[in-house]
């Protein structure tokens, strides 16, 4: 699988995890489990970015370091919200609002990646390089999901 398709697939996986939160409305246990699934999906996504995607892009060009740093800061904000949610339970004041904000922030992050990272990878890496990177991403996803 091509690396750019893998990026989009990870975004879809995170969106599915958020959908389980919406479906859990009224069940605090299911909401709690859904937020844990969201956290796992976001952790895997962040690992792929930081370990493989951004280094691959930086290897091709250093001119977009500011954009990469901005996206890393978005990921950091996602982490901060997850830390706060980890200290809460569904039903706590602001719990649902934090989950909704987490979703909004993730969607912005995903949009930014799809508008910047995906086209940049297509420009900078040929098909074979994208396939190789996609294989590395798939292997890493397998390791993360298997843990």
PyMOL commands that set and color helices and strands:
alter all, ss='L'
color gray80, all
select helices_A, chain A and resi 3-23+28-60+65-86+95-124+127-146
alter helices_A, ss='H'
color red, helices_A
deselect
rebuild
show_as cartoon
